[in-house]
Amino acid sequence: MVTRRFFLLSGSALIGTGGAWANAPVTSLRPQARREGIRISTADGLKSILRGAGLPGEVACAVADVESGLRLEAENGTAGLPPASVAKALTALYALDTLGADHRFQTRVIATGSIIGGVLKGDLILVGGGDPTLNTDHLAQLAKTLKTAGVREVKGGFKLWDGALPYVRTIDADQPDHVGYSPAISGLALNYNRVHFEWKRAGQSWSVSMDARTEKYRPEVSVARMKVAKRKAPVYTYADRGGADQWTVANAALGKGGSRWLPVRRPTEYAGDVFRTMARSHGIVLSKPKVVNSLPQGKVLAQHSSATLSVMLRGMLKYSNNLMAEMIGMSATAAGGRRPGSLKASADAMNRWAAAKYGMSSTRLVDHSGLGEASRMTPNDLVGALIAARKVGQLKPLLKPFLLRDAGGKVNKNHPIKVNAKTGTLNFVSGLGGFMTAADGTELAFAIFAADQGARSRIKRADRERPQGARSWNRKAKKMQQKLIERWGSVYGS
């Protein structure tokens, strides 16, 4: 529970302890019309919501008026808590500032020799450009373009280059091996670095397949393999062996049939495997691919361009895709002058940028997605960045609507308060940050972070996908978030 000691240590409910909040008024300077019969004590009202949430752990929040920049109310505003996927909002701002809204990622196929009579007298190289949205359909189109360019045969080798970004085995090493939201990263990615595992009952056993499917294609892959093992637990095991991702699955967990996406730990080889299949469908036989450390000079035979960065960021924020956040964030760091050596090094570069750009001196992120639990962000820091971004028209157009609910728990599309925000959820961690427009048109920027780090520390690695108690804790956090938003709408914009 939130204890009396928590409130004694947290300071005033109205004014945060940081310098940015000094001497802030408890209400907006504009006159506030209020519904008849409602009396609001601002300090008691905020504390009452936090106390009534019954949420074990720490809670920190802050809200400010966007137009004037006035900091209106905060609790624990300088406390650094895990932001979870709310961190992606900062990653979006970082990428927009460094890469630009119109930036596109390029994936190329180049040749090191001449094409004579349909025969390439040299090597063919699939060159990754850090595109996190590259999929099987795009590789199929590249293979088709290669044929259109006159290639019928390749005498040299088939090579892969992924050096635009460093290789990262998994976004967060504390996550279970089999979760699709923590795949590997490299400069050449495919299908969000996930492979589709499907099983069907076949007599007394099961038939299994691993493929790189889209709605149009379902090419089987050789760099990810699955075997059914006679056991009850663990459900999955993973090993990097024989140049492939080697998986086993417990037969007791399979039932009659089903499917799920598993993470890929060899994304470069995965993309090469699928491109080789697509080329073969056009009569072009390629040798087994080889990853090269340096990019040879050559002629571009085919090229795929991603959507613009602004479109990609809207999708990243809507679906909270971790791989997109990490690859876009690392690409932004590389564009800033130096290719990062690791995910943390790239996050450190973003931290320095955020401190210089927005004064976010208390923010310490360890990645660009918020998946790593060691990341810390303060409500004061985020609110300041949100206000600055809103002044130049950034971020809010990319954030998805956050729909509030009625008293019965149903989504209320007609709620008088409108919210555009980024959510963040980890086990026993919940965050929400963005913009809200009150009934009278007043626009506020806010940040709410909550975390029970003691409960998180007790979760075993194998149980991190669905730990006991996490879902009910998260429901309480969501209810608290709505009550805070409705409170701020009543106090500062009724």
TAFEN-V95379 format. One record per pair of residues at least 4 apart in sequence whose ideal C-beta (glycine too) atoms are under 6 Angstrom apart, sorted by the first residue. I is the first residue (numbers start at 0). J is the second residue. D is the distance in whole Angstrom. If there is no record, write none. Layout:
# TAFEN-V95379
i j d
I J D
I J D
This chain:
# TAFEN-V95379
i j d
0 55 6
1 5 5
1 49 6
1 50 6
9 74 6
9 75 5
10 16 5
12 42 5
12 45 5
12 46 5
12 74 5
13 25 5
13 42 6
13 72 6
14 20 5
14 23 5
15 20 4
15 73 4
15 76 3
15 77 6
15 379 5
16 77 5
17 77 4
17 379 5
19 379 6
20 70 5
20 73 6
20 76 6
23 70 4
25 41 5
27 64 5
27 491 5
33 37 6
33 493 5
39 44 6
39 490 6
40 44 6
43 47 6
44 486 6
45 74 6
46 50 6
47 51 6
48 482 5
48 483 6
49 58 5
52 475 6
52 479 4
54 449 6
54 475 5
54 476 6
55 451 5
56 450 5
56 451 3
57 450 6
58 449 5
59 75 4
59 78 4
59 80 6
59 378 5
59 448 5
60 74 5
60 378 5
60 447 4
61 73 4
61 76 4
61 378 4
61 379 6
61 382 5
61 446 5
62 71 5
62 72 5
62 443 5
62 445 4
62 487 5
63 70 5
63 71 6
63 382 5
63 444 5
64 69 5
65 386 6
65 389 5
65 442 4
65 444 5
68 386 6
71 491 6
76 378 5
76 379 4
77 377 5
77 379 6
79 361 6
79 375 3
79 377 5
80 448 4
80 450 5
81 372 5
81 374 6
81 428 5
81 450 5
82 86 5
82 369 5
82 376 4
82 423 6
82 430 5
83 369 5
83 423 3
83 424 6
83 425 5
83 428 5
83 430 5
84 319 5
84 369 5
84 423 4
85 421 5
85 423 4
85 430 4
85 432 5
86 364 6
86 369 3
87 316 6
87 324 5
88 421 4
90 324 5
90 328 5
90 367 4
91 312 5
92 388 6
93 331 5
93 349 5
93 352 6
94 98 5
94 327 5
94 331 5
95 100 6
95 393 6
97 331 4
97 334 5
97 335 5
98 102 4
98 308 6
98 331 5
98 334 5
100 308 6
100 309 4
101 307 5
102 308 4
103 304 5
103 305 5
103 307 6
104 128 5
104 129 5
104 130 4
104 305 4
105 128 4
105 304 6
106 128 5
106 130 5
106 133 6
106 303 5
107 126 4
107 299 5
107 302 5
108 125 6
108 141 6
108 145 6
108 300 5
108 301 4
109 124 5
109 126 6
109 297 4
109 299 5
110 119 5
110 121 6
110 123 6
110 297 5
110 298 5
110 300 5
111 121 4
111 122 5
111 295 5
111 297 4
112 119 6
112 120 4
112 121 2
113 120 5
114 119 5
114 149 5
117 149 6
117 151 3
118 152 5
118 154 6
119 150 5
119 153 5
120 154 6
121 155 5
122 155 4
122 156 5
122 158 5
123 153 5
123 157 5
124 158 5
124 160 6
125 159 5
125 274 5
126 160 5
127 161 5
127 163 6
127 186 4
127 187 3
128 163 6
129 163 4
129 164 5
129 186 5
129 326 6
129 330 5
130 305 5
131 188 6
131 322 5
131 323 4
131 326 4
132 305 6
133 137 5
133 188 6
133 189 6
134 190 5
134 213 6
135 211 5
135 213 5
135 216 5
135 273 6
136 213 5
136 215 6
137 303 5
138 273 5
138 274 5
138 277 5
139 216 6
139 277 5
141 301 5
141 303 6
142 277 4
142 278 5
142 281 5
144 301 4
145 150 5
145 300 6
145 301 5
146 281 4
148 300 5
153 285 6
156 286 5
157 285 4
157 286 5
157 288 5
158 289 5
158 291 5
159 267 5
159 271 5
159 288 5
159 290 5
160 291 6
160 294 5
161 185 4
161 186 4
161 187 4
161 267 4
162 186 6
163 186 3
164 186 4
164 329 5
165 340 6
166 185 5
167 184 4
167 342 5
168 183 5
169 181 5
170 181 5
170 321 6
170 325 6
170 370 5
171 181 5
171 370 5
171 371 5
174 178 5
174 181 4
174 463 6
175 463 6
175 464 6
176 237 4
177 235 4
177 261 6
178 464 6
179 193 5
179 260 4
179 262 5
180 321 5
182 192 4
182 262 4
182 263 6
182 322 6
183 192 6
183 264 5
183 266 5
184 325 5
185 266 5
185 267 5
187 267 5
187 270 5
188 192 5
188 266 5
189 269 5
189 270 4
190 211 6
191 322 5
192 263 4
192 266 5
192 322 6
193 260 4
194 209 5
194 223 4
194 261 5
194 263 5
195 210 5
195 212 5
195 260 6
196 209 6
196 225 6
196 259 6
196 261 5
197 208 5
197 258 4
198 205 5
198 207 5
198 253 5
198 256 6
199 206 5
199 256 4
200 205 6
200 255 5
200 256 6
201 205 6
201 206 4
205 227 5
205 253 6
207 225 5
209 220 6
209 223 5
209 225 6
210 217 5
210 219 5
211 218 5
211 220 6
211 273 5
212 217 4
218 273 5
218 276 4
220 272 5
221 272 6
222 243 5
222 265 5
222 268 5
222 269 5
222 272 5
223 244 4
224 243 6
224 245 6
225 246 5
226 247 5
227 248 6
227 250 5
228 247 4
229 250 5
230 249 5
231 249 6
231 251 4
234 249 5
234 252 5
235 248 6
236 247 5
237 246 6
238 245 5
240 245 5
244 264 5
263 269 5
265 269 6
267 290 5
271 288 3
275 285 5
278 283 4
278 285 5
279 284 6
306 310 4
306 311 6
312 397 5
313 397 5
315 320 5
315 323 4
315 324 6
316 397 6
316 398 6
316 421 6
317 399 5
321 368 4
321 370 5
323 327 6
324 328 6
324 367 5
324 368 4
325 367 5
325 368 5
328 345 6
328 367 3
329 339 6
329 345 5
332 339 5
332 345 4
332 348 5
333 338 4
339 344 4
339 345 4
340 344 5
342 366 5
343 365 5
346 364 5
346 365 5
346 366 5
350 364 6
352 356 6
353 357 6
353 359 4
353 362 6
354 359 5
354 360 5
357 383 6
357 384 4
357 387 5
358 383 6
359 380 4
359 384 6
361 377 5
361 380 5
362 376 5
362 380 5
363 375 5
364 374 4
365 371 4
365 373 5
365 374 5
366 371 5
369 374 6
369 423 6
376 380 6
376 381 6
378 446 4
381 432 5
381 446 4
382 444 5
382 446 5
385 444 4
386 444 5
388 393 4
388 394 4
389 395 6
395 419 6
395 434 5
398 419 4
398 420 6
398 421 6
398 433 5
400 419 6
401 418 4
401 420 4
402 410 5
403 411 6
403 414 4
403 481 6
404 408 5
404 410 6
404 411 6
405 409 5
405 411 4
415 438 4
416 435 6
416 437 6
416 488 4
417 436 5
418 435 5
419 433 5
419 434 5
420 431 5
420 433 3
421 432 6
421 433 6
422 431 6
423 430 3
424 429 6
426 455 6
426 458 6
426 466 5
426 469 4
427 451 4
427 454 4
427 455 5
427 469 6
427 472 5
428 450 5
429 449 5
429 473 6
429 476 4
430 448 5
431 447 5
431 480 5
432 446 4
434 444 6
435 443 5
435 484 6
436 442 5
437 441 4
437 488 4
437 492 2
439 492 5
441 491 6
441 492 3
443 487 6
447 480 5
447 483 6
449 476 5
458 462 6
458 463 6
458 466 5
462 466 5
468 472 6
487 491 6
488 492 5
489 493 5
